[in-house]
Amino acid sequence: MKRVVVLTTALFGALALAACGNRAELKPAATASLPVAPEGAKATPSPGDLLKPPVQTRPARSDDLIESTSQRRSDNFDLPPR
């Protein structure tokens, strides 16, 4: 019985947390303003510019081809489980 109560409470808690997500577009509060322009920038970035990830955060994929193979050395510490 106690198990059912705990599971029911956990289920309703998860549903309550899932229901409180905001689905509207984020906007600054009426009394607040956007952040000032960064030092050296010509203009204050727009909210879209602030949310767009820079190139450094998404590097291009690097496909290094294996051009030659060599035998591995024996590993003295690669022991089977006991």
C-alpha distances in whole Angstrom, upper triangle without the diagonal:
4,5,5,6,9,10,11,12,14,15,17,18,20,21,23,25,26,27,29,32,35,37,40,43,44,46,48,47,50,51,51,53,53,54,57,59,59,62,64,63,65,63,59,57,55,51,51,53,51,48,50,50,53,54,54,50,50,53,54,53,55,56,58,59,60,64,64,62,62,61,58,59,57,54,55,51,49,48,46,42,42
4,5,5,6,9,10,11,12,14,16,16,18,20,21,23,24,26,27,30,34,36,39,42,42,44,45,45,48,49,48,51,51,51,55,57,56,59,62,60,63,60,57,54,53,49,49,51,49,46,48,47,51,52,51,47,48,51,52,51,54,54,56,58,58,62,62,60,61,59,57,57,56,53,53,49,48,47,44,41,41
4,5,5,6,9,10,11,12,14,15,16,18,20,21,22,24,26,28,32,34,37,40,40,43,44,44,47,48,48,50,49,50,53,55,54,58,60,58,61,58,55,52,51,47,47,49,47,44,46,45,48,49,49,45,45,48,49,48,50,51,53,54,55,59,59,57,57,56,53,54,53,50,50,46,45,44,41,38,38
4,5,5,6,8,10,10,12,14,15,16,18,20,21,22,25,27,31,32,36,39,39,42,43,43,46,47,47,49,49,49,53,55,54,58,60,58,60,58,54,52,50,46,46,48,46,43,45,45,48,49,49,45,45,48,49,48,51,52,53,55,56,59,60,58,59,58,55,56,55,52,52,49,47,46,44,41,41
4,6,5,6,9,10,11,12,14,15,16,18,20,21,23,26,29,31,34,37,37,40,41,41,44,45,44,47,47,47,51,53,53,56,59,57,59,56,53,51,49,45,45,47,45,42,44,44,47,49,49,45,45,48,50,49,52,52,54,56,57,61,61,60,60,59,57,58,56,53,54,50,49,48,46,43,43
4,5,5,6,9,10,10,12,14,15,16,18,20,21,24,28,30,33,36,35,38,39,39,42,43,43,45,44,45,49,50,50,53,56,54,56,54,50,48,46,43,43,45,42,40,42,41,45,46,45,42,42,45,47,46,48,49,51,53,54,58,58,56,57,56,53,54,53,50,50,47,45,45,43,40,40
4,5,5,6,9,10,10,12,14,15,16,18,20,22,26,28,31,34,34,37,39,39,42,43,42,44,44,44,48,50,49,53,55,53,55,53,50,47,45,41,41,43,41,38,40,40,43,44,44,40,40,43,45,44,46,47,49,51,52,55,56,54,55,54,52,53,52,49,49,46,44,44,42,39,39
4,5,5,6,8,10,11,12,14,15,16,19,21,25,26,30,33,33,36,37,37,40,42,41,43,43,44,48,49,49,53,55,53,55,53,49,47,44,41,41,43,41,38,40,40,44,45,45,41,41,44,46,45,48,49,51,53,54,58,59,57,58,57,55,56,55,52,53,49,48,47,45,42,43
4,5,5,6,9,10,10,12,14,15,17,20,23,25,28,31,31,34,35,35,38,39,38,41,41,41,45,47,47,50,53,51,53,50,47,45,43,39,39,42,39,36,39,39,42,44,43,40,40,43,45,45,47,49,51,53,54,58,59,57,58,57,55,56,55,52,53,49,48,47,46,43,44
4,6,5,6,9,10,11,12,14,16,18,22,24,27,30,29,32,34,34,37,38,37,39,39,40,43,45,45,48,50,49,51,48,45,42,40,37,37,39,37,34,36,36,39,41,40,36,37,40,42,41,44,45,47,49,50,54,55,53,54,54,51,52,51,49,49,46,44,44,42,40,41
4,5,5,6,9,10,11,12,15,17,20,22,25,28,29,32,33,33,37,38,37,39,39,40,43,45,45,48,51,49,51,48,45,42,40,36,36,38,36,33,35,35,39,40,40,36,36,39,41,41,43,44,47,49,50,54,55,53,54,54,52,53,52,50,51,47,45,45,44,41,42
4,5,5,6,9,10,10,13,15,19,21,24,27,27,30,31,31,34,36,35,38,37,38,42,44,44,48,50,48,50,47,44,41,39,35,35,38,36,33,35,35,39,41,41,37,38,41,43,42,45,47,49,51,53,56,57,56,57,57,55,56,55,53,54,50,49,49,47,44,46
4,5,5,6,9,10,11,14,17,20,23,25,25,28,29,29,32,34,33,35,35,36,39,41,41,45,47,45,47,44,41,39,37,33,33,36,33,30,33,33,37,39,38,35,35,39,41,40,43,45,47,50,51,55,56,55,56,55,53,54,54,51,52,48,47,47,46,43,44
4,5,5,6,9,10,12,16,18,21,24,24,27,28,29,32,34,32,34,34,35,38,40,40,43,45,43,45,43,39,37,35,31,31,33,31,28,30,30,34,36,36,32,32,35,37,37,40,41,44,46,47,51,52,51,53,52,50,52,51,48,50,46,44,45,43,41,43
4,5,5,6,9,11,14,16,19,22,23,26,28,28,31,33,32,34,34,35,39,40,40,44,46,44,46,43,39,37,34,31,31,33,31,28,31,31,35,37,37,33,33,37,38,38,41,43,45,48,49,53,54,53,55,55,53,54,54,51,53,49,48,48,46,44,46
4,5,5,7,10,13,15,18,21,21,24,25,25,28,30,29,32,31,33,37,38,39,42,45,43,44,41,38,35,33,29,30,33,30,28,30,31,35,37,37,33,34,37,39,40,43,44,47,49,51,55,56,55,57,57,55,56,56,53,54,51,49,50,49,46,48
4,5,6,8,11,14,17,19,19,22,23,24,27,28,27,29,29,30,34,35,36,39,41,39,41,38,35,33,30,27,27,30,27,24,27,27,31,33,33,30,30,34,36,36,39,41,44,46,48,52,53,52,54,54,52,53,53,50,52,48,47,47,46,44,46
4,6,6,10,12,15,18,18,21,23,24,27,29,28,30,29,30,34,35,36,39,41,39,41,38,34,32,29,26,26,28,26,23,26,26,30,32,32,29,29,32,34,34,38,39,42,44,46,50,52,51,52,53,51,52,52,50,51,48,46,47,46,44,46
4,6,9,10,13,16,17,20,22,22,25,28,27,29,28,30,34,35,36,40,42,39,41,38,34,32,29,26,26,29,27,24,27,28,31,34,34,31,31,35,36,37,40,42,45,47,49,53,55,54,56,56,54,56,56,53,55,52,50,51,50,48,50
4,6,9,12,15,15,17,19,19,22,24,23,25,25,27,31,32,33,37,39,37,38,35,32,29,27,23,24,27,25,22,25,26,30,32,33,29,30,34,36,37,40,42,45,47,50,53,55,54,56,57,54,56,56,54,55,52,51,52,51,49,51
4,6,9,12,12,15,17,18,21,23,22,24,23,25,28,30,31,34,36,34,35,32,29,26,24,20,20,23,21,19,21,22,26,29,29,26,27,30,32,33,37,39,42,44,47,50,52,52,53,54,52,54,54,52,54,50,49,50,49,48,50
4,6,8,9,12,14,15,18,20,19,21,20,22,26,27,29,32,34,31,33,29,26,24,21,17,18,21,19,17,20,21,25,28,29,26,26,30,32,33,37,39,42,45,47,51,53,53,55,56,54,56,56,54,56,53,51,53,52,51,53
4,7,9,12,15,16,19,22,21,22,21,23,27,28,29,33,35,32,32,29,26,23,20,17,17,20,19,16,19,21,25,27,29,26,26,30,31,33,36,38,42,44,47,50,52,52,55,56,54,56,57,55,57,54,52,54,53,52,54
4,6,9,12,14,16,19,18,19,18,21,24,26,27,31,33,30,30,27,24,21,18,15,15,19,18,16,18,21,24,27,29,26,27,30,32,34,37,40,43,46,48,52,54,54,57,58,56,59,59,57,59,56,55,57,56,55,57
4,6,10,12,14,17,16,16,15,18,21,22,24,28,29,26,26,23,20,17,14,11,11,15,14,12,15,18,21,24,26,24,24,28,30,32,35,38,41,44,47,50,53,53,55,57,55,57,58,56,59,56,55,56,56,55,58
4,7,9,12,15,13,13,12,15,18,20,21,25,27,24,25,21,18,16,13,9,11,14,12,11,14,17,20,23,25,23,24,27,30,32,35,38,41,44,47,50,53,53,55,56,55,57,58,56,58,55,54,56,56,54,57
4,6,9,11,10,10,10,13,16,18,20,24,25,22,23,19,16,14,11,9,11,14,13,13,16,19,22,25,26,24,26,29,32,34,38,41,44,47,50,52,55,56,58,59,58,60,61,58,61,58,57,59,59,58,60
4,6,8,6,7,7,10,13,16,18,22,24,21,22,18,15,14,12,9,13,15,13,14,17,20,22,26,27,25,27,31,33,36,39,42,45,48,51,54,56,57,59,60,59,60,61,59,61,58,58,60,60,58,61
4,6,5,8,10,12,16,18,21,24,27,24,25,21,18,17,15,13,17,19,17,17,21,23,26,29,30,29,31,34,37,39,43,46,48,52,54,57,60,60,62,63,61,63,64,62,64,61,60,62,62,60,63
4,6,8,11,14,16,19,22,25,27,25,25,21,18,18,16,15,18,20,19,20,23,26,28,32,33,32,33,37,39,42,45,49,51,55,57,60,63,63,65,67,65,67,68,65,67,64,64,65,66,64,67
4,7,10,13,15,18,21,24,26,24,25,21,18,19,17,16,20,22,20,21,25,27,29,33,34,32,34,38,41,43,46,50,52,56,58,61,64,64,66,67,65,67,68,66,67,64,64,66,66,65,67
4,7,9,12,15,18,20,23,21,22,18,15,16,15,14,17,18,16,18,22,24,25,29,30,29,31,34,37,40,43,46,49,52,55,58,60,61,62,64,62,63,65,62,64,61,61,63,63,62,64
4,6,9,12,15,17,20,18,18,15,11,12,12,11,15,16,14,16,19,22,23,27,28,27,29,32,35,38,41,44,47,50,53,56,58,59,61,63,61,62,64,61,63,61,60,62,63,62,64
4,6,9,12,15,17,15,15,12,8,9,8,8,12,12,10,13,16,18,19,23,24,23,26,29,31,34,37,41,43,47,49,52,55,55,57,59,57,59,60,58,60,58,57,60,60,59,62
4,7,8,12,14,12,14,11,8,8,9,10,13,12,10,13,16,17,18,22,22,22,24,27,30,33,36,39,42,45,48,50,53,54,55,57,55,57,58,56,58,56,55,58,59,58,60
4,6,9,11,10,11,9,6,9,11,12,15,13,12,15,17,19,19,22,23,23,26,28,31,34,37,40,42,46,49,51,54,55,56,58,56,58,60,58,60,57,57,60,61,60,63
4,6,8,6,8,6,4,7,10,12,14,12,11,15,16,17,17,20,21,21,24,26,29,32,34,38,40,44,46,49,51,52,54,56,55,56,58,56,58,56,56,59,60,59,62
4,6,5,9,8,7,8,12,14,15,13,11,15,16,16,15,18,18,19,22,24,27,30,32,36,37,41,44,46,48,50,51,53,52,53,55,53,55,53,53,56,57,57,60
4,6,9,10,10,12,15,17,19,16,15,18,19,19,17,20,20,21,24,25,28,32,33,37,38,42,45,47,49,50,52,54,52,54,56,54,56,54,54,57,59,58,61
4,7,9,10,12,16,18,19,16,16,19,19,19,17,19,19,21,24,25,27,31,32,36,37,41,44,45,48,49,51,54,52,54,56,54,57,55,55,58,59,59,62
4,6,7,9,12,15,16,13,13,17,16,17,15,18,18,20,22,23,26,30,31,35,37,40,43,45,48,49,51,54,52,54,56,55,57,55,55,58,59,59,62
4,7,9,12,16,16,14,15,18,18,19,17,20,21,23,25,26,28,32,34,37,39,43,46,47,50,52,54,57,55,57,59,58,60,59,58,61,63,63,66
4,6,9,12,14,11,12,16,16,18,17,20,21,22,24,26,28,32,34,38,40,43,46,48,51,53,55,57,56,58,60,58,61,59,59,61,63,62,65
4,6,9,11,10,10,13,14,16,16,19,21,21,23,26,28,31,34,38,40,43,46,48,51,53,55,57,56,57,59,57,60,58,57,60,61,60,63
4,7,8,6,6,10,11,13,13,16,18,18,20,22,25,28,31,34,37,40,43,46,48,50,52,54,53,55,56,55,57,55,54,57,58,57,60
4,5,5,6,9,10,13,14,17,20,19,21,23,26,29,32,35,38,41,44,47,50,51,53,55,54,56,58,56,58,56,55,58,58,58,61
4,5,5,6,9,12,14,17,19,18,19,23,25,28,31,34,37,40,43,46,49,50,52,54,52,54,56,54,57,54,53,56,56,55,58
4,5,5,6,10,12,15,17,16,17,20,22,25,28,31,34,38,41,43,46,47,50,52,50,53,54,53,55,53,52,54,55,54,57
4,5,5,8,9,13,15,14,15,18,20,24,27,30,33,36,39,41,44,46,48,50,49,51,53,51,54,52,51,53,54,54,57
4,6,8,9,13,14,13,15,18,21,24,27,30,33,36,39,42,44,45,48,49,48,50,52,50,52,50,49,52,52,52,55
4,6,9,12,14,12,14,17,19,22,25,29,31,35,38,40,43,44,46,48,46,48,50,48,50,48,47,49,50,49,52
4,6,9,12,10,11,14,16,19,22,26,28,32,35,37,40,41,43,45,44,46,48,47,49,47,46,49,49,49,52
4,7,8,6,8,11,13,16,19,23,25,29,32,34,37,38,40,42,41,43,45,43,46,43,42,45,46,45,49
4,5,6,7,9,12,15,18,22,24,27,30,33,36,37,39,41,40,42,44,42,45,43,42,45,46,46,49
4,5,5,6,9,12,15,18,21,24,27,29,32,33,36,38,37,39,42,40,43,41,41,44,45,45,48
4,5,6,9,12,14,18,20,23,26,28,31,32,34,36,35,37,39,38,40,39,38,41,42,43,46
4,6,10,12,15,18,20,24,26,29,32,32,34,36,35,37,39,37,40,38,37,40,41,41,44
4,7,9,12,15,18,21,24,27,29,30,33,35,33,36,38,36,39,37,36,39,40,40,43
4,6,9,12,15,18,21,24,26,27,30,32,31,33,36,34,38,36,35,38,39,39,43
4,6,10,12,16,19,21,24,26,28,31,30,33,35,34,38,36,35,38,39,40,43
4,6,10,13,16,18,21,22,25,28,27,30,32,32,35,34,32,35,36,37,41
4,6,9,12,15,18,19,22,25,24,27,30,29,33,32,30,34,35,36,40
4,6,9,12,15,16,19,22,22,25,28,28,32,31,29,33,33,35,39
4,6,9,12,13,16,19,19,22,25,25,29,29,27,31,32,34,37
4,6,9,11,14,17,18,22,24,25,29,29,27,31,32,34,38
4,6,7,11,14,15,18,21,22,26,26,25,28,29,32,35
4,7,10,14,16,19,22,24,27,28,27,30,32,34,38
4,7,10,13,16,19,21,25,26,24,28,29,32,36
4,7,9,13,16,18,21,23,21,24,26,29,32
4,6,9,12,15,18,20,19,22,24,27,30
4,6,9,12,15,17,16,19,21,24,27
4,6,9,12,14,13,16,18,21,24
4,6,9,12,11,14,17,20,23
4,6,9,9,11,14,17,20
4,5,5,9,12,15,17
4,6,7,11,14,16
4,6,9,11,13
4,7,9,12
4,6,9
4,6
4
